Every structure is written in C-alpha cells, then in structure tokens.
Amino acid sequence: MQRIYEQTLAVRSQIGDELAFEELLSLYGPHLFRFVSKMMQATPGMVEDLIQEIWLSIFKGLPSLRDPSKFKSWAFRIARDRVYREYRRRKIVAQATETDLDAVAETNDVDPSGDQEALFRGLDAISAEHREVLVLCFLEDMSYEEISQVTGVSIGTVRSRIHYAKHALRGFLRKEQV
C-alpha cells in the first residue's frame, strides 16, 4: 500500500503537483540525509548543502523518470552519484582500503548488537563501497535489487559487497572489543 502511495506521489510530482513533491521530500528527506551523512562523514552544514543539490537534481529529473515505482532507488542513485562526485572533487578514495582487507582476513564472529556507537564507528571506518551497501541494506531496508539499481552493479556484486562489508565491520568490532 505504501509503495502505491509513493508511486502516486511520484506521478503527481511529474505533472507539477508541488504538494506531492513536498510529500516526497518529507518521506525521503530524512533517509537521504542519513545516507549522505554516513557516506560523506562531513559536517551537517555540508551535508545539508549536498542534500539541497540532490533534491534540486531530483526535481529537475522527475519529468524524465520513466518508472515512478522506482522513485526510491532512482532518488538514492542521484544521491550516490552526487556523493561520489564530491569524493572525486576532494580526492577521497572510495575503494576498499588495506585496513578493510586486514579486517576481513582477521574476522571472527562478533555480536554486532552490543554497542550501537561502536557499530556506527565501524561503519565510518570501513570503505565507502562497503559502508554504502550496509547503509542501504540495513538502515534504509532496501532489497538487493534496489541496491543494485542504486549502485549500478549486479545483484551478485551486491551480495558479495554485503558479505565482505559484514566481515570488515565484524573485524572492526572485534578490534574494538580487545
């Protein structure tokens, strides 16, 4: 039922209904803000600026959205592309780091439900590629198919990234417990 409502809002926004667009903004604004915040690890002011640019891109691109049922993954794709443009501008490396690979190699089972702050520190410590799939999967509750659409990679690659991201996060949490 929620999906149909969101799809209706997207269609109404495409034909210029400002109230429908405001509703989309209120529905997805906090989710996009959380995603960009976790990906950028920047000041709230910088994240707000990026979010405004993202919503402007969404607004301008709405008429070209072919499948309104894909609004959520489309909007997150726009946010992701903007974040990665910012990475390039700042020369931030978004690939897996040596620390991530060490964490994967040393992983043992760790109970991630223990300390939420440690979990968020762990998300900040792993590569952007790994952080991205975990945030989309577990914080934004996206399916592998939706994550695939957002990231532009195959579902198999999404599965692989989530697997290695979990290992990297467990490795970080294990080191925190020592």
C-alpha positions in Angstrom: 0.0 0.0 0.0 2.9 2.4 0.9 4.5 1.7 -2.5 1.4 2.6 -4.4 1.1 5.8 -2.4 4.7 6.7 -3.1 4.3 5.9 -6.8 1.2 8.1 -6.9 3.2 10.9 -5.3 5.9 10.5 -7.9 3.4 10.6 -10.8 1.7 13.7 -9.4 5.1 15.3 -8.9 6.0 14.6 -12.5 3.0 16.6 -13.7 3.8 19.5 -11.5 1.9 18.9 -8.2 4.0 20.8 -5.7 2.2 19.3 -2.7 3.0 15.8 -3.9 6.7 16.8 -4.3 6.7 18.2 -0.8 5.3 15.0 0.5 8.1 13.0 -1.3 10.6 15.4 0.3 9.2 14.7 3.7 9.1 11.0 3.2 12.6 10.6 1.7 14.4 13.6 3.1 15.4 12.0 6.4 16.5 8.8 4.6 18.6 10.7 2.0 20.1 12.8 4.7 21.1 9.8 6.8 22.6 8.1 3.7 24.6 11.2 2.6 25.7 11.8 6.2 27.1 8.2 6.6 28.7 8.3 3.2 30.3 11.7 3.5 31.3 11.9 7.2 31.1 15.6 6.8 29.7 18.5 8.8 25.9 18.8 9.0 26.1 22.1 7.0 28.0 20.4 4.2 25.5 17.5 4.2 22.6 20.0 4.0 24.2 21.7 1.0 24.6 18.4 -0.7 21.0 17.4 0.1 19.7 20.6 -1.4 21.7 19.9 -4.6 20.3 16.4 -4.6 16.7 17.5 -4.3 17.2 20.1 -7.0 18.5 17.3 -9.3 15.6 15.1 -8.3 13.1 17.9 -9.1 14.7 18.7 -12.4 14.9 15.0 -13.4 11.4 14.0 -12.4 9.9 14.5 -15.8 12.3 12.0 -17.3 11.7 9.3 -14.7 10.1 6.5 -16.8 9.0 4.2 -14.0 7.6 6.0 -11.0 7.6 2.8 -9.0 11.4 3.1 -9.0 11.4 6.5 -7.4 13.2 5.4 -4.2 16.1 3.7 -5.9 16.3 6.5 -8.6 16.5 9.2 -5.9 19.2 7.3 -4.0 21.1 6.8 -7.2 21.1 10.6 -7.7 22.3 11.0 -4.1 25.0 8.3 -4.6 26.2 9.9 -7.8 26.4 13.3 -6.1 28.4 11.8 -3.1 30.9 10.2 -5.5 31.3 13.4 -7.4 32.2 15.0 -4.1 34.7 12.2 -3.4 36.4 13.0 -6.7 36.4 16.7 -6.1 38.0 16.2 -2.7 40.2 13.3 -4.0 38.7 10.9 -1.4 39.4 7.3 -2.1 36.2 5.2 -2.1 37.7 1.8 -2.7 38.4 -0.8 -0.1 41.4 0.1 2.0 44.2 -2.1 3.3 42.6 -1.7 6.8 39.3 -3.2 5.4 41.2 -6.1 3.9 43.1 -6.7 7.2 39.7 -6.7 9.0 38.3 -9.2 6.5 41.3 -11.5 7.0 41.1 -11.4 10.8 37.4 -11.7 11.2 35.8 -13.9 13.8 32.2 -13.9 14.8 31.3 -10.9 16.9 28.0 -9.9 18.3 27.2 -6.7 16.4 24.1 -6.0 18.5 26.1 -4.9 21.5 27.1 -1.3 21.2 25.3 0.9 18.6 28.0 3.6 18.8 30.7 1.1 18.1 28.6 -0.1 15.1 28.4 3.4 13.7 32.2 3.9 14.3 32.7 0.7 12.4 30.6 2.0 9.5 32.7 5.1 9.4 35.9 3.0 9.5 35.2 0.7 6.5 35.4 1.7 2.9 32.7 3.8 1.3 31.9 0.9 -1.1 31.2 -1.3 1.9 29.5 1.3 4.0 27.2 2.2 1.2 25.8 -1.3 0.8 25.3 -1.8 4.6 23.6 1.5 5.0 21.3 0.8 2.1 20.5 -2.7 3.2 20.2 -2.4 6.9 19.4 1.3 7.6 17.3 2.0 4.5 15.9 -1.5 4.3 16.4 -1.8 0.6 16.3 -5.1 -1.3 19.3 -6.4 -3.2 17.6 -5.4 -6.4 17.1 -1.9 -5.2 20.7 -1.7 -4.0 21.7 -3.0 -7.4 19.8 -0.1 -9.1 21.3 2.5 -6.8 24.9 1.3 -7.1 24.7 0.3 -10.7 26.2 -3.2 -10.1 24.8 -6.6 -10.5 22.8 -8.3 -7.7 25.7 -10.8 -7.3 28.1 -8.0 -6.7 25.7 -6.5 -4.2 25.7 -9.9 -2.3 29.5 -10.0 -2.4 29.9 -6.5 -1.2 27.5 -7.0 1.7 29.3 -10.2 2.6 32.7 -8.6 2.7 31.3 -5.4 4.3 29.9 -7.5 7.2 33.3 -9.2 7.6 35.0 -5.8 7.6 32.6 -4.5 10.2 32.9 -7.6 12.3 36.7 -7.2 12.2 36.5 -3.6 13.3 34.1 -4.6 16.2 36.4 -7.4 17.2 39.3 -5.0 17.4 37.1 -2.6 19.4 36.4 -5.3 22.0 40.0 -6.0 22.6 
